[in-house]
Amino acid sequence: MTLATLSLVVLASCLHAGWNLLAKRAAHIGPLFVFAYNLVACIAYAPWVLWRLWQASAADGISWTWAAAGVVALSGLIHLAYSLCLQRGYQAADLSVVYPVARGTGPMLSSLGAVILLGEPPSEQALAGLGLVVGGIGLIATQGRLAAFRRPGGVAGVRWGTATGGLIASYTVVDAYAVKALGIAPVVLDWCSNLLRFVLLAPVVVADPRRAWEAMRGFRLVALAVGLMSPLSYILVLAALDGGAPLSLVAPMREMSMMIGALLGMVVLREAAGPWRLVGCAVLIGGVMLLSGG
């Protein structure tokens, strides 16, 4: 994996950790918040998509097959389920439980899907790196205490986090196939997915526009930030895949977002840096090093 590809994934991880912290603040708004940030994403990224489509048209024309349209639609449906599941999880439990469980479950299933469906057998080094990444995430989240999952909302957090992780694995494999096998541009794929979510969630707003507007009071700038950060964090990951990086390495490397979140909490928010959290960061860094060299 090249330095440029690694940089894309690191930047994506920073953005991902940031927008999830913001989404947790608006968890109680639910589908309305998902609709709002998808509206922002559709508007903000439309010029880039149009430019990309114009480029493709000028080069060799645009050819949409039924297979491509079906994969894009499937991707959009899975992303919608993921967005709603994540918001529901943040309503039911703490970020420190839902987020690590989701991010830990996702790469394991994504890597398995890459091996079975995309023919990317991982090396022993990559498998060891994956194990360290997942183990590091667990240490950062629990600080060495499994009782963290027995706190109020802990069981619900595991349940919703696992469900979210399964959806992460599903859309990661589907989108990797769209980018690597069908040649769909990452920004176009993500924008179409956002557009589908916007259309499917529109009835929630149309039913009572005034109530929807009032519900977003105090969170409109948050929706703006998430609408800009969330697509970009994923487009960077798809760009890494489009550049030839194997899914079985990119998927677990994305989990650096947990390490970044923990370190920002220690440095910026002055959160307690217990020994287990520091060990978890060290373990996670070791896993990323193994994966990047795999």
N, C-alpha and C positions, 0 to 999 in steps of 0.2 A: 504494500500500500504506500503510495507516494505521500510526500509531505503536504502537497496541495490538497489531496483527498482527506488526509488526517485533519488539516486545518478547517475544512468544510464541516466535518463532523463535530469538531470541538466548538466551533461557533454555533452550530445548530443546538448543541447541548446547552450552551449558555442561554440562548433564546428560549429554549424549551423550559428550562427551570424558571426563567423569569415569568413567562406567560402563565405557567401553572400556579405560581404564587398569587398572581392577579386573579386568576379564575376562582381560586379558593375564596377570595374576598366576596365574590359575587355568586357564591354557590346557591344561596337561597332564592335567587331569581330563576334558576333552572333553564327551561327551554327558551325563554325570552332572551336571556343573555347569550345563549348559543346563536339564536337568530340575529341578534345585534352585531356580534363580532363577525358572523358570516357575511352580513350585509357590508360591513367595512371592508372585509377581504375581497369581496366581489368587485367593489368600486375601485379600491386602491390598486389592485393587481390587473385590472382590465387593460390598461395601456400596454403593460408588458406582454400580456397574452396576445393582444392584437398585433403588436410588433413581431412577436415570435411566429404567429400564423402568417403574417405577411412575408416574413423571411422564408418560411417553408414553401409558400405559394410561389414566390419568385424563383426559388431554387429548382424544385421539381414537382410542384403541385401538391395539393393536400388530398390524401386518399383515406377516407374513413370507411373501414369495413364494419360489418355487423359484429365481428369479434371484438374490435377495438371499442365500439360503442357499448357493447355489453360489459366489457371489463371496466370501463370508465363509470358506468352506472353502478356496477357492483361495488367499486371502490367508494363511490359517494354514499351508498347505503350503509356500508360498514363504518365509514367515518362518522355518519350521522349517529349510528348506534353508539360508537365510541364517545362522541361528544356528550350525548345525553347520559350515558352510563357514568362518565367521569364526573359530571356535575352532580348526579344523584349520589355518587360515592362521597363527594365533598360535603354534601348535605348531611350524610349519615355518620361520617367519621372524620378524624383528623387527617390533615395533609400528610403528616409524618408516617401514617399507616397506609393510606390508599396509594399515595404516589410511589413509594418504594416497592410495594407488592405488585402494582401494575407494571412498573418498569422492570422488575425482576422476572415476572412471569413472561412478559413479552419476548425478550431476547431468546429465552430457552425454546419457546415454541417457534419463533421466527427461524432460528438456526435449524431446528428440526425440519421445518417446512422447506428451507433452502436445500437441505440434504436430500429430501425425498422428492420434491417437485422440480427443483432447478438443477439437480445434479452437482451440487457444490460440496463434496466431501471435505470436512474440516480436518486439518492436521492435528496431531497430538498437542502441539503447542497452542493452537487455537482453542482446543477443548479445555486445556488447562487455564488459558486466559479467561474463557467464558465462566469457568467455575470460580475463579478469583473475583471477577466482576460481580457475579451474583452474591458471593459471600461477602464482599465489601459493602454492597448495598444493604444487606441484612444487618451488618454491624453498625452502619451509619444510622439506620432507621431505629434500631432497638437499643443501641449502645450496650450490646452484650446481654440485654435482659429480655427474655422471651415474654416476660410479664407485660411488656409494652403492648402486646396484642390482646391482653386480657382486661385492659382498661375499658371504661364505657365507650362503646363504638368500635372497640378493637376487632371483635369478631365480624361486625358489619364491614369494617374497613378491609379485612382480609377477603371477605366475600366479594365486595364491589371491586376491590383492587384486582382480584384474580379474573373477574369477568372482563374488566377493562384491559387487562394484560392479554387475554385471549383475543379481544378485538384488535389490539395493537399488532399482535402476531398475524392476524388475518389480513389486515390492510397492508401490512408491510410486505407480505408475500405477493398479494395481488398487485400492488403498485410496482413492486420490483419487476414482475412479469410484464406489466404495461410499459415500463421504461426500457427494460433490457431486451425483451423479446419483440414487442410491438413498435418500439421506437417513438413512443409518445413523449413529447417534451415535458419535463417535470413541472414547469409552471403551468402548462396547459392542463395537465392531469389534475393538479391540485385545485386550480381555478374551477374546472368543471365539477369537481367534487364539492367545493364550496357553493357553487351555484345550485346544485341539486339539493343540498341541505337547506339553502335559503328558500327554495320553492316549496319543499316539503314542510318547512316550519312556518311558512307565511300564514296559513290559516289560523295559527295561534295568535298572531298579531291582528289580522283582519277582523277577527271576531270582536275585538274591543281595543281599537287603536289607542284610545285615551288611557285606558288602564295600563296598556303596555308601555306607553310613554312615561307615565308616572312611576311605574315599577322600576324603570331604568334611572330614575332620578338619583344622582350621586354616583352612578356607575357608567355614565356614558363615555367618559374619558378612559375608564378601565376597558370598556368594550373596544374603543378605538385602538388602544395599545395591544390588546390581545389579537384583534383583527389584523394588525400589521405584523406582529411577532410570530403568531402561530403558523401562518402559511410559510413565512420565510424560513422558519426553523425546519420545516419538513421539506421544502423545496431544496434546501442545501443538502439534505440527506439523499433525496432523489437524484440530485446532480452528482453526488459522489458515486451512486450506483450507475448512473448514466456514463460516468467516466471510466467504468470498468471495475470498480471495487466490488468484491463479492459480498452478497447479502449476509452470508454467515459470519462475516467480520464486522460489517457496518452496523447491523442490528444490535449486537451487544455493546459496541463502542458508544452508541448513543446514550448508554446508561451512565456516562460521565456526568450527565446532568445532575444526578444525585450527589456526586462528589462536589460539583460546583456549588450546588445549593447549600451543602453543609459548610463548605469553606466560606461562602459569603455570609452565612449566619454567624460564624465565629468572628470574622474580621469586621464586617459592617454592622451587624446587629448585636455584637458582643455577647452572643449566646455561649453558654458553658461548653468548653471544649474538653469533654471527658476523654479518658484514655482510649475507651473502646471506639469512640467516633474517630479519633486520630488514627487508630489501627485500621479502621474500616477504610479511611481515605488512602492509607498506604497500600492496603490490599487491592483496592480498586485501581490505583495507579499501576500497580504491578500487573494486574490483568489487562489493562489497556495497552501497556508496553508489549505484553506477549501477543495480543491480538494485532497490534500494528506491525509486528514483525512476522506475523503468520502468513 
